[in-house]
């Protein structure tokens, strides 16, 4: 994994654990009853797993001239998961007033909905990205030939 990405994940986890300590003093009963906090754990877990997909799959594919449809879809979906998860994590940071009104199921359902919508958008625009990828690849080949 890239050093910068690994550093970001470590910072994410260390600061998150620090906030958990400040809020709960690591009291398991407090943690298990904090719906927003449990949703944050889920969101950060998804972000961490997705970071491995992006790093070990998507980044390595970016250097290839041609990609299969499956490659394109995996890259688009992992991007959608990343974008929607970071956005939702930011939302959770300011959602303190909602914690009184929403249950864990509500928060997780909302998170699932956000990820599902982002994934649906990614899937729907992947054919456009694929066309542009092919056009961009042929332009790169043409410009290399012109330089020779």
C-alpha positions in Angstrom: 0.0 0.0 0.0 1.2 3.5 -0.7 2.9 5.3 2.2 0.6 8.3 1.9 -2.6 6.2 1.9 -1.4 4.0 4.7 -0.6 7.2 6.7 -4.1 8.5 6.1 -5.7 5.3 7.2 -3.5 5.2 10.4 -4.4 8.9 11.1 -8.1 8.1 10.5 -8.0 5.2 12.9 -5.9 6.9 15.6 -8.0 10.0 15.7 -11.1 8.0 15.6 -10.0 5.9 18.6 -9.0 9.1 20.4 -12.5 10.5 19.8 -14.0 7.2 21.1 -11.9 7.5 24.2 -13.0 11.1 24.8 -16.6 10.3 24.3 -16.8 7.0 26.1 -13.6 6.3 28.1 -13.8 3.0 26.3 -16.8 2.0 28.4 -18.3 -0.9 26.3 -21.9 -0.1 27.5 -21.5 3.5 26.2 -20.0 2.4 22.9 -22.7 -0.2 22.3 -25.5 2.3 22.9 -24.0 5.1 20.7 -25.8 4.6 17.4 -23.9 7.3 15.6 -20.6 5.9 16.8 -21.4 2.4 15.7 -22.3 3.7 12.3 -18.9 5.6 12.2 -17.2 2.3 12.9 -19.1 0.7 10.0 -18.3 3.5 7.7 -14.6 3.5 8.6 -14.4 -0.2 8.2 -15.9 0.0 4.7 -13.5 2.9 3.9 -10.5 0.8 5.1 -11.5 -2.3 3.1 -12.3 -0.2 0.0 -8.9 1.4 0.3 -7.2 -1.9 -0.2 -9.4 -2.5 -3.3 -8.6 0.9 -4.7 -4.9 0.5 -4.0 -4.3 -3.1 -5.1 -6.8 -3.2 -8.0 -7.9 0.2 -9.3 -4.5 2.0 -9.1 -2.7 -0.8 -10.9 -5.3 -0.8 -13.7 -5.0 3.0 -14.3 -1.8 2.4 -16.2 -3.3 0.0 -18.7 -4.4 1.2 -22.1 -7.4 -1.2 -22.4 -9.6 -2.3 -19.6 -12.3 -5.0 -19.5 -15.9 -4.0 -18.7 -15.5 -5.8 -15.4 -12.4 -3.7 -14.6 -14.2 -0.5 -15.4 -17.2 -1.5 -13.2 -15.0 -2.5 -10.2 -13.1 0.8 -10.5 -16.3 2.9 -10.8 -18.0 1.1 -7.9 -14.9 1.3 -5.6 -14.8 5.1 -6.4 -18.5 5.4 -5.6 -18.1 3.6 -2.3 -15.1 5.7 -1.4 -16.8 9.0 -2.3 -20.1 8.2 -0.6 -18.4 6.8 2.5 -16.2 9.8 3.0 -19.2 12.1 2.4 -21.3 10.1 4.9 -18.4 10.1 7.4 -18.4 13.9 7.2 -22.1 14.0 7.6 -21.8 11.9 10.8 -19.4 14.4 12.1 -22.1 17.1 12.1 -25.1 14.9 12.8 -25.0 15.1 16.6 -28.6 16.6 16.8 -29.9 13.6 14.8 -28.4 11.1 17.2 -31.3 11.6 19.6 -33.8 10.8 16.8 -32.3 8.1 14.7 -31.5 4.5 15.7 -28.5 2.4 14.6 -30.8 0.8 12.0 -31.8 4.3 10.8 -28.2 5.5 10.5 -27.0 2.3 8.8 -30.0 2.3 6.4 -29.2 5.9 5.5 -25.6 5.0 4.9 -26.6 2.0 2.8 -28.9 4.2 0.8 -26.2 6.8 0.1 -23.8 4.0 -1.0 -26.4 2.4 -3.1 -27.3 5.6 -4.9 -23.6 6.4 -5.5 -23.1 2.9 -6.8 -26.1 3.1 -9.1 -24.8 6.4 -10.5 -21.3 4.9 -11.0 -22.7 1.8 -12.8 -24.9 4.0 -15.0 -22.0 6.3 -16.1 -19.4 3.5 -16.5 -20.2 3.0 -20.2 -19.5 6.7 -20.8 -16.2 6.5 -18.9 -15.3 3.4 -20.9 -15.8 5.3 -24.2 -13.8 8.2 -23.0 -11.0 5.8 -21.7 -10.7 4.2 -25.2 -10.7 7.6 -26.9 -8.1 8.9 -24.4 -5.9 5.8 -24.9 -6.0 6.2 -28.7 -5.1 9.9 -28.3 -2.1 9.0 -26.2 -0.9 6.5 -28.8 -1.3 9.1 -31.6 0.6 11.7 -29.7 3.4 9.3 -29.0 3.6 8.5 -32.8 3.6 12.2 -33.6 6.6 12.8 -31.3 8.7 10.1 -33.0 
